[in-house]
Structure formats: C-alpha cells, structure tokens
Amino acid sequence: MEVSFDNTEKAFASKDDNTLKRAYLLFRLVSRPWMVSLGKHLTQFAFALHLPVKGLIKKTIFAQFVGGETAQEADTNTDDLADYGIGTILDYSVEGQDDEASYVAGTAEILKTVEISAESEGVPFCVFKPSGIGPFGLWLKAGTDMELGWQESEQWMATLARVEQICSRAHELGTPVLIDAEESWMQDGADRVVEQFMARFNKERPIVFHTLQMYRHDRLDYLKRLLVLAQGSGFKLGVKLVRGAYMEKERERAEERGYPDPIQPDKEATDRDFDDALRFCIEHIDTISIVCGTHNEESSMLLTQLMEQNGIAKDDPRIYFAQLYGMSDHISYNLVDAGYNVAKYVPYGPVKEVMPYLIRRAQENTSAAGQTGRELGLIKKELKRRKAGGR
Ligand SMILES: Cc1cc2nc3c(=O)[nH]c(=O)nc-3n(C[C@H](O)[C@H](O)[C@H](O)COP(=O)(O)OP(=O)(O)OC[C@H]3O[C@@H](n4cnc5c(N)ncnc54)[C@H](O)[C@@H]3O)c2cc1C
C-alpha cells in the first residue's frame, strides 16, 4: 500500500496543542518576507547591544528548529523522535567562526557526536560541514591548481588531519558520517577530499557519505562518475541527495564574475535530476547507500515506489529518508509509521551562534506558496481535527 502524507494525526502525534499553536504562529510570521528581514536586523542589533533577547528566541524560533544548546540537550529534547522510531542526526550548527581555535573546538564537538551516535541506537549518523573544520579559502584553493603558501600548507594539513580524525573515529566505531555540501566554488576541493576518505574507509560498508546537490547541473554525471570510481577502487558509495541550499548566492556570484551559472535552468530540471539520481542509486543499490534529504513529497513518494518495484524492504539499512528538525513532520512521521528508515537533522549550538542557521530556515520558509503554506495548512487541519474531538 502506498504511504500517505495526509495523516496529520500521525504527523503531529508527538506535539501538544500549545506546541502546535506556537509552530502555527511562527510559520505565519516567517511567511512574510518583511517580517523575516526585520527579525534578522532586530536580532543582530539586540545581540550587538547585549539586550536580553536570548530567552525569547530560545522559546520561539530556536525551540521550533533547534534541538538545544548542547549535544546532550539536543539528544534529550528530541526523545519524542526516538519514541516514534525517528533517528536523530546531531548537527553542530555554529557557523561563521574562522580561526584555528574554533576549528579545533568544532572538531572536538563533532567527535562528541560521533561517540553519541555510536552509543545510541536513536542516532544513526553524525555530520559535519567542511567549512566548520577548516578555512573556506583553503577548501576553495584545494579544488584548483593554485599553489599554497607555507602557512597555508600547514593550515591545510591541519584541516585534513581533522577530517581524518573524524572519519577514522567514525570508522572505528562503525557509525556513518555525512559530509555536507556547500558553495560550488569550494566544493571541488571538498569532492577530492571526500572521495579519498570514502576510498579509505568504505571498503566493507559505507561510513563516509558524500552530499550531492542536485540543483547543480553537473551532479548527475558526477554521481555516475563516483559509481565508476567506487566500483574500480572497490569501495561502497554513500550519498546524501539534496536539492541544495545556496541557489541565490550561486546565481549572484556567477553573474557578478561572469562564469556559467552552475545551477539548473529551472526548478523542473532540479526535480528531474534529483529523481533520476534516486533511480540511478536504486539501480545500483548493491554499491550505493542513500540518504534522501528532502521535504519534497513527490521525491519521497518516488523513492518508496522505487523500493517496492525493486523488492527492497522498507527498512533496508541502505536507504534513509531525512528531513530537518521542525519541518515536514507529515513526511517523517508518516514514513516511519509505514516502516521506512527516517532521521531528522537536529541542529544544536549556543543561541547566538546558530542564528545564521535560523535565519536560513526562516528565509527558506518565506514562500507562502511553498513549504510554509503547506506547513500552515497541515497544522491548521490538525488543530481543527483536535478541536472537533478527534484526539
Ligand atoms: C537531511 C537534509 C540534509 C541537507 N543537507 C544539505 C547539504 O549538505 N547541503 C545543502 O546545500 N543543502 C542541504 N540541505 C538543504 C536542502 O538543500 C534544502 O532543504 C532543499 O533545497 C529544499 O528542497 P527540497 O528537496 O526539500 O524540495 P523543494 O522544496 O521541492 O525544492 C526547493 C529547492 O529546489 C531548488 N530550486 C528552487 N527553485 C529553483 C529554480 N528556479 N531553479 C533550479 N532549482 C531550483 C532549490 O534547491 C530549492 O531549495 C539538506 C536538507 C535536508 C532535509
């Protein structure tokens, strides 16, 4: 039987009325672009003046999209996910720090999540962003033929050593690690590094997972090349498929600098490549493991159909569906209820430091026609159902 995403009772079973009403209010607020822009500037201003806004943020937008200030807090606060069989992916979401000390501290924090993931059945993956553990500019240079200066070479060796520390610990403990994808101009460097670590640590099973952003028009071909590489070198390929989060930035930079836009010409092309990538992965499921990172109902549905057509069990460990905490619960909870493997990215970090992540989520939800309209409609439907006595 086909899974349905319409069941709001299942989707919001873990949320009490007050939590749902808070979510409703929040999604309504972020559906107004001027509100998001005002909120962004007001919070920056408030933090600059040391105004006591942390409590307010923590009870509102932070509570909706973030697990807590520490890994432990996030793990505990998301017990309801585990109660329903949904995995937690602890995502240390401190951004914009760019000195050696913060890379070292960030790596220590990620290593903590590797340990938690290994100890806890409810935490199936860990994750990190390359730019969180080494200078963005060096990831960029690593993808080119540019020579590194003496100091840069030292910094780059230190960055690679941190990647190695995380991946080798994950390998030792047998817990898979997802490596996020970022802006295209640093991604060539990241691709080279991720490929090397996959070849090294994925011999028996996928430990290191690459991320492919299907809004890039070159990524389907890249996926195919990765398979050839994996088959040729004898390693398992782990891929997280996403559409991609930096579209505007990508387009602006390409236009400013006069190089061809790396992004697909339109949304349909992104959707087509995302779905073709799913088909390709399923065709080669003996070598490829997938994390399908999307809030798109059609793509999620397609993957369930492909699994069924190919006789793949719903809980096959090679296939995970993943959403972000606070978003698209109707997909996560209905899929897990139907027997599929589901996990949520649960970001965590101090309130002030996760603000860039929160602003991105608010901006992503600023489209009444898209995600927000859908979230609002679903929450409204569930509140109405409960009011009518359907608890
Ligand atoms: C578990 C998980 C992990 C993630 N990890 C990463 C990561 O590592 N790196 C990263 O960049 N993002 C990551 N994301 C964020 C992800 O890229 C966005 O959530 C995603 O783009 C939203 O798209 P969607 O698949 O939910 O579907 P939709 O809502 O159907 O698609 C929206 C997306 O389509 C694309 N799009 C929209 N309009 C156009 C257009 N005109 N032309 C071309 N393309 C268009 C854009 O990518 C846009 O974000 C992750 C998301 C999840 C759920």
The ligand as an SDF file (V2000), in Angstrom:
LIG
                    3D

 53 58  0  0  0  0  0  0  0  0999 V2000
   18.5530   15.9670    5.7880 C   0  0  0  0  0  0  0  0  0  0  0  0
   18.9390   17.1720    4.9830 C   0  0  0  0  0  0  0  0  0  0  0  0
   20.2820   17.4540    4.7750 C   0  0  0  0  0  0  0  0  0  0  0  0
   20.6370   18.5650    3.9970 C   0  0  0  0  0  0  0  0  0  0  0  0
   21.9690   18.8070    3.7140 N   0  0  0  0  0  0  0  0  0  0  0  0
   22.3000   19.7930    2.8420 C   0  0  0  0  0  0  0  0  0  0  0  0
   23.6360   19.9870    2.4060 C   0  0  0  0  0  0  0  0  0  0  0  0
   24.5490   19.2760    2.8090 O   0  0  0  0  0  0  0  0  0  0  0  0
   23.8850   20.9900    1.5130 N   0  0  0  0  0  0  0  0  0  0  0  0
   22.8870   21.7980    1.0170 C   0  0  0  0  0  0  0  0  0  0  0  0
   23.1610   22.6690    0.1810 O   0  0  0  0  0  0  0  0  0  0  0  0
   21.6200   21.6560    1.4340 N   0  0  0  0  0  0  0  0  0  0  0  0
   21.3020   20.6820    2.3310 C   0  0  0  0  0  0  0  0  0  0  0  0
   20.0130   20.5290    2.7290 N   0  0  0  0  0  0  0  0  0  0  0  0
   19.0350   21.5760    2.4430 C   0  0  0  0  0  0  0  0  0  0  0  0
   18.3440   21.2820    1.1560 C   0  0  0  0  0  0  0  0  0  0  0  0
   19.1740   21.6020    0.0800 O   0  0  0  0  0  0  0  0  0  0  0  0
   17.0600   22.1360    1.1240 C   0  0  0  0  0  0  0  0  0  0  0  0
   16.2850   21.7440    2.2360 O   0  0  0  0  0  0  0  0  0  0  0  0
   16.3740   21.8140   -0.1200 C   0  0  0  0  0  0  0  0  0  0  0  0
   16.9870   22.5150   -1.1630 O   0  0  0  0  0  0  0  0  0  0  0  0
   14.9070   22.1140   -0.1270 C   0  0  0  0  0  0  0  0  0  0  0  0
   14.4290   21.3620   -1.2050 O   0  0  0  0  0  0  0  0  0  0  0  0
   13.5320   20.0770   -1.0960 P   0  0  0  0  0  0  0  0  0  0  0  0
   14.2600   18.8990   -1.6420 O   0  0  0  0  0  0  0  0  0  0  0  0
   13.0100   19.9350    0.2710 O   0  0  0  0  0  0  0  0  0  0  0  0
   12.3550   20.3050   -2.1420 O   0  0  0  0  0  0  0  0  0  0  0  0
   11.6170   21.5940   -2.8410 P   0  0  0  0  0  0  0  0  0  0  0  0
   11.0580   22.3920   -1.7310 O   0  0  0  0  0  0  0  0  0  0  0  0
   10.7320   20.8900   -3.7800 O   0  0  0  0  0  0  0  0  0  0  0  0
   12.7340   22.3070   -3.6180 O   0  0  0  0  0  0  0  0  0  0  0  0
   13.2530   23.5650   -3.3110 C   0  0  0  0  0  0  0  0  0  0  0  0
   14.6550   23.5690   -3.8710 C   0  0  0  0  0  0  0  0  0  0  0  0
   14.6320   23.4010   -5.2940 O   0  0  0  0  0  0  0  0  0  0  0  0
   15.6960   24.1360   -5.8770 C   0  0  0  0  0  0  0  0  0  0  0  0
   15.1180   25.1710   -6.7440 N   0  0  0  0  0  0  0  0  0  0  0  0
   14.1110   26.0300   -6.4520 C   0  0  0  0  0  0  0  0  0  0  0  0
   13.8560   26.8770   -7.4740 N   0  0  0  0  0  0  0  0  0  0  0  0
   14.7400   26.5410   -8.4420 C   0  0  0  0  0  0  0  0  0  0  0  0
   14.9890   27.0840   -9.7490 C   0  0  0  0  0  0  0  0  0  0  0  0
   14.3010   28.1150  -10.2460 N   0  0  0  0  0  0  0  0  0  0  0  0
   15.9780   26.5240  -10.4810 N   0  0  0  0  0  0  0  0  0  0  0  0
   16.6940   25.4800  -10.0160 C   0  0  0  0  0  0  0  0  0  0  0  0
   16.4890   24.9380   -8.7950 N   0  0  0  0  0  0  0  0  0  0  0  0
   15.5310   25.4510   -8.0070 C   0  0  0  0  0  0  0  0  0  0  0  0
   16.4700   24.7620   -4.7260 C   0  0  0  0  0  0  0  0  0  0  0  0
   17.4870   23.8580   -4.3540 O   0  0  0  0  0  0  0  0  0  0  0  0
   15.4140   24.8650   -3.6390 C   0  0  0  0  0  0  0  0  0  0  0  0
   15.9680   24.8950   -2.3430 O   0  0  0  0  0  0  0  0  0  0  0  0
   19.6350   19.4180    3.4840 C   0  0  0  0  0  0  0  0  0  0  0  0
   18.2790   19.1240    3.7110 C   0  0  0  0  0  0  0  0  0  0  0  0
   17.9280   18.0090    4.4350 C   0  0  0  0  0  0  0  0  0  0  0  0
   16.4750   17.7240    4.6320 C   0  0  0  0  0  0  0  0  0  0  0  0
  1  2  1  0
  2  3  1  0
  2 52  2  0
  3  4  2  0
  4  5  1  0
  4 50  1  0
  5  6  2  0
  6  7  1  0
  6 13  1  0
  7  8  2  0
  7  9  1  0
  9 10  1  0
 10 11  2  0
 10 12  1  0
 12 13  2  0
 13 14  1  0
 14 15  1  0
 14 50  1  0
 15 16  1  0
 16 17  1  0
 16 18  1  0
 18 19  1  0
 18 20  1  0
 20 21  1  0
 20 22  1  0
 22 23  1  0
 23 24  1  0
 24 25  2  0
 24 26  1  0
 24 27  1  0
 27 28  1  0
 28 29  2  0
 28 30  1  0
 28 31  1  0
 31 32  1  0
 32 33  1  0
 33 34  1  0
 33 48  1  0
 34 35  1  0
 35 36  1  0
 35 46  1  0
 36 37  1  0
 36 45  1  0
 37 38  2  0
 38 39  1  0
 39 40  1  0
 39 45  2  0
 40 41  1  0
 40 42  2  0
 42 43  1  0
 43 44  2  0
 44 45  1  0
 46 47  1  0
 46 48  1  0
 48 49  1  0
 50 51  2  0
 51 52  1  0
 52 53  1  0
M  END
$$$$
